[in-house]
Amino acid sequence: MKAVRTFIYKKTHRSGRVTWVVRWKHPETGQWLNRSAGRTRDEAEETEDRLRERLRRGEIPGGNGEMTDGPLHVTELIDLYYLSPRFLNFNERGRNGARAQFEMIRSELGKEYFSTLTKERILRFYLSLKQKKGLSHATLRKYHFKLTILGQLHLELKPGLSNPLQTIKRFSQYFPKQAPTRDINFLTNDELGQIFEELKKCRAKTILPFIQFLAFSGLRRSEALELEWKDIDFSGGFIYIRRSKNAKPRQVPLE
């Protein structure tokens, strides 16, 4: 067996954007090839580990994320999605959240060809997540959405093959909406007032206005931290959130 040779390096684009690249040697031709590997060193190291594992198994991926002819394994589709603009355009928190679910899919279905997945196999996967991990139906829907994304990518790459996700027409039929499992208790005005009084004692004078801003706008902490002055329309009376939890922009009334 020929040695697996890879390394990673950081690439700075003309725009100033920084990405990481995995460079690997083709075991048959001896040619050095590149593969995009995300925006952080950790992402690059994970991509390199998966690439090395495939090479050890005797699989030969193509160049910059392109796979060889033939059906694609689920793990190959996940690797390709990690290189897509749709994934890379998420902020780091969004990518990490999505990656956790995709890696769970990889651990259970990664070795299977995507086109050979059946409705029964996919539903068994969801049931195993519910029984072993104790996941709610709402969380299972997120996994279903991730598999749907892979199905769309599979159709683009292999238009002649079937998309097994199309066999599950009504997800809610199998996993209906559940009642809330925890109470949502909103703070009263008196409780907010007590919090504000305690915050006045902090040495950092920005803490109180920041917490007041979160309390009265309803923004998530990550959304507030990413705000710039140009995102606030004082005359119109709203805040423009460039990238919310689902990576879509939204407007919030300004108190």
C-alpha positions as CSV (number, residue, x, y, z in Angstrom):
1,M,0.0,0.0,0.0
2,K,1.4,3.4,-1.0
3,A,1.8,6.0,1.7
4,V,-0.9,8.6,2.1
5,R,0.6,12.1,1.8
6,T,-1.4,15.2,2.7
7,F,-0.9,18.6,4.3
8,I,-2.9,21.8,4.9
9,Y,-2.1,25.4,4.4
10,K,-3.7,28.8,4.7
11,K,-4.6,30.8,1.5
12,T,-5.2,34.5,1.5
13,H,-7.3,35.8,-1.5
14,R,-7.0,39.1,-3.2
15,S,-10.1,40.3,-1.4
16,G,-8.4,39.6,1.9
17,R,-10.6,36.6,2.7
18,V,-8.7,33.7,4.2
19,T,-9.5,30.0,3.6
20,W,-7.7,26.8,4.2
21,V,-6.7,24.1,1.6
22,V,-5.8,20.5,1.9
23,R,-3.1,19.4,-0.5
24,W,-2.8,15.7,-1.2
25,K,-0.8,13.4,-3.5
26,H,-2.7,11.1,-5.9
27,P,-1.4,7.5,-5.0
28,E,-1.5,6.4,-8.6
29,T,-0.3,9.3,-10.7
30,G,1.8,11.0,-8.1
31,Q,0.1,14.4,-8.9
32,W,-0.4,16.9,-6.1
33,L,-4.1,18.0,-5.9
34,N,-5.9,20.6,-3.8
35,R,-9.2,20.6,-2.0
36,S,-10.9,23.6,-0.3
37,A,-11.3,22.9,3.4
38,G,-13.2,25.8,5.0
39,R,-12.4,29.0,6.8
40,T,-10.6,27.7,9.9
41,R,-7.8,25.4,10.7
42,D,-10.1,23.1,12.6
43,E,-12.3,22.6,9.6
44,A,-9.2,22.0,7.4
45,E,-7.9,19.3,9.8
46,E,-11.3,17.6,9.8
47,T,-11.4,17.6,6.0
48,E,-7.8,16.3,5.9
49,D,-8.7,13.4,8.3
50,R,-11.7,12.4,6.2
51,L,-9.6,12.6,3.0
52,R,-6.8,10.5,4.5
53,E,-9.3,7.9,5.7
54,R,-10.8,7.6,2.1
55,L,-7.3,7.3,0.7
56,R,-6.5,4.5,3.1
57,R,-9.6,2.6,2.0
58,G,-8.4,2.8,-1.6
59,E,-10.9,5.4,-2.7
60,I,-9.6,8.1,-5.1
61,P,-11.4,11.4,-4.8
62,G,-11.0,13.9,-7.6
63,G,-9.4,17.4,-7.4
64,N,-11.0,20.3,-5.7
65,G,-14.0,18.5,-4.2
66,E,-14.9,16.6,-7.4
67,M,-15.7,13.0,-7.0
68,T,-15.1,10.1,-9.4
69,D,-17.9,8.7,-11.7
70,G,-20.4,6.4,-10.2
71,P,-22.9,6.6,-7.2
72,L,-22.0,8.7,-4.3
73,H,-21.8,7.6,-0.6
74,V,-23.5,9.8,1.9
75,T,-20.2,10.7,3.4
76,E,-19.0,12.0,0.0
77,L,-22.1,14.2,-0.4
78,I,-21.5,15.7,3.1
79,D,-17.9,16.5,2.2
80,L,-19.1,18.2,-1.0
81,Y,-21.7,20.2,0.9
82,Y,-19.0,21.5,3.2
83,L,-17.3,23.0,0.2
84,S,-20.4,24.7,-1.2
85,P,-21.1,28.4,-0.9
86,R,-24.4,27.7,0.9
87,F,-22.5,26.1,3.8
88,L,-19.5,28.5,3.8
89,N,-21.8,31.6,3.8
90,F,-23.1,30.6,7.3
91,N,-21.3,32.3,10.2
92,E,-19.0,30.1,12.3
93,R,-21.8,29.3,14.8
94,G,-24.2,28.3,12.1
95,R,-21.6,26.1,10.4
96,N,-20.7,24.4,13.7
97,G,-24.4,23.7,14.4
98,A,-25.1,22.2,11.0
99,R,-21.8,20.3,11.0
100,A,-22.8,18.5,14.3
101,Q,-26.0,17.2,12.6
102,F,-24.3,16.3,9.4
103,E,-21.6,14.3,11.3
104,M,-24.3,12.4,13.1
105,I,-25.8,11.5,9.7
106,R,-22.3,10.5,8.6
107,S,-21.8,8.2,11.6
108,E,-25.1,6.3,10.8
109,L,-25.5,6.5,7.0
110,G,-22.0,7.6,5.7
111,K,-21.0,4.3,4.2
112,E,-24.2,3.8,2.3
113,Y,-24.8,5.0,-1.3
114,F,-27.3,7.9,-1.1
115,S,-29.3,6.6,-4.1
116,T,-29.9,3.3,-2.4
117,L,-31.4,4.7,0.8
118,T,-35.0,3.7,1.2
119,K,-37.8,5.4,3.1
120,E,-37.7,2.6,5.7
121,R,-34.0,3.0,6.2
122,I,-34.3,6.8,6.7
123,L,-37.2,6.5,9.1
124,R,-35.3,3.9,11.1
125,F,-32.5,6.4,11.3
126,Y,-34.9,9.0,12.7
127,L,-36.3,6.5,15.2
128,S,-32.9,5.6,16.4
129,L,-32.1,9.3,17.0
130,K,-35.4,9.6,19.0
131,Q,-34.9,6.4,21.0
132,K,-31.1,6.5,21.6
133,K,-30.6,10.3,21.8
134,G,-34.0,11.3,23.1
135,L,-34.4,13.9,20.4
136,S,-37.7,15.7,19.9
137,H,-39.7,15.6,16.7
138,A,-38.8,19.2,16.1
139,T,-35.1,18.3,16.2
140,L,-35.7,15.3,14.0
141,R,-37.2,17.6,11.4
142,K,-33.9,19.5,11.4
143,Y,-32.1,16.2,10.5
144,H,-34.7,15.6,7.8
145,F,-34.0,19.1,6.4
146,K,-30.2,18.3,6.4
147,L,-30.9,15.1,4.4
148,T,-33.1,17.0,2.0
149,I,-30.2,19.4,1.4
150,L,-28.0,16.4,0.5
151,G,-30.8,15.1,-1.7
152,Q,-30.9,18.4,-3.7
153,L,-27.1,18.3,-4.0
154,H,-27.3,14.7,-5.2
155,L,-29.8,15.6,-7.9
156,E,-27.4,18.3,-9.1
157,L,-24.4,15.9,-9.3
158,K,-26.2,12.8,-10.4
159,P,-29.4,13.9,-12.2
160,G,-30.0,10.3,-13.5
161,L,-30.3,8.8,-10.1
162,S,-33.2,8.8,-7.7
163,N,-33.6,11.0,-4.6
164,P,-34.9,8.8,-1.7
165,L,-36.0,11.9,0.3
166,Q,-38.8,12.4,-2.3
167,T,-40.4,9.2,-1.0
168,I,-41.2,10.9,2.4
169,K,-44.0,13.2,1.4
170,R,-45.3,14.2,4.8
171,F,-42.7,14.2,7.6
172,S,-45.3,15.3,10.2
173,Q,-47.3,12.2,9.4
174,Y,-44.6,10.1,11.0
175,F,-43.4,12.6,13.6
176,P,-46.3,15.0,14.4
177,K,-45.8,18.2,16.3
178,Q,-45.3,17.6,20.0
179,A,-46.5,19.7,23.0
180,P,-43.7,22.0,24.5
181,T,-41.6,20.1,27.0
182,R,-40.5,23.1,29.0
183,D,-42.2,26.3,30.2
184,I,-41.2,29.6,28.7
185,N,-41.3,32.2,31.5
186,F,-40.9,35.8,30.5
187,L,-39.4,38.3,32.9
188,T,-41.8,40.8,34.4
189,N,-41.1,44.5,34.5
190,D,-40.3,44.3,38.2
191,E,-37.9,41.4,37.6
192,L,-36.2,43.4,34.8
193,G,-36.0,46.4,37.1
194,Q,-34.2,44.3,39.7
195,I,-31.7,43.1,37.2
196,F,-31.0,46.6,35.9
197,E,-30.4,47.8,39.4
198,E,-27.9,45.1,40.0
199,L,-26.1,45.8,36.7
200,K,-25.7,49.4,37.7
201,K,-23.1,48.2,40.2
202,C,-20.9,46.7,37.5
203,R,-17.6,48.4,36.8
204,A,-18.1,47.9,33.0
205,K,-20.5,50.7,32.1
206,T,-21.5,49.0,28.8
207,I,-23.1,46.0,30.4
208,L,-26.3,47.7,31.6
209,P,-27.2,49.3,28.2
210,F,-26.4,46.1,26.4
211,I,-28.7,44.0,28.6
212,Q,-31.4,46.7,28.3
213,F,-31.0,46.6,24.6
214,L,-31.4,42.8,24.5
215,A,-34.4,42.9,26.9
216,F,-36.3,45.5,24.8
217,S,-35.4,44.3,21.3
218,G,-35.6,40.5,21.8
219,L,-32.4,40.0,19.8
220,R,-30.2,37.0,20.3
221,R,-26.8,37.8,21.8
222,S,-24.9,36.8,18.6
223,E,-27.2,39.1,16.6
224,A,-26.6,42.0,18.9
225,L,-22.8,41.5,18.9
226,E,-22.6,41.5,15.1
227,L,-24.5,44.8,14.8
228,E,-22.9,47.9,13.3
229,W,-24.2,51.4,13.5
230,K,-25.3,51.3,9.8
231,D,-27.7,48.4,10.7
232,I,-29.8,50.8,12.8
233,D,-32.4,53.0,11.1
234,F,-33.2,55.6,13.8
235,S,-35.6,57.5,11.5
236,G,-37.5,54.5,10.4
237,G,-37.4,52.9,13.8
238,F,-36.0,49.4,13.1
239,I,-32.9,47.3,13.4
240,Y,-31.7,45.4,10.4
241,I,-30.3,41.9,11.2
242,R,-28.0,40.9,8.4
243,R,-27.8,37.2,9.4
244,S,-30.2,35.6,11.9
245,K,-30.2,32.1,13.3
246,N,-31.4,30.7,10.0
247,A,-28.9,32.8,8.0
248,K,-31.7,35.0,6.6
249,P,-31.9,38.8,7.2
250,R,-34.8,40.3,9.2
251,Q,-36.0,43.6,10.6
252,V,-36.7,44.2,14.3
253,P,-38.7,47.2,15.6
254,L,-36.5,49.6,17.6
255,E,-37.9,50.5,21.1
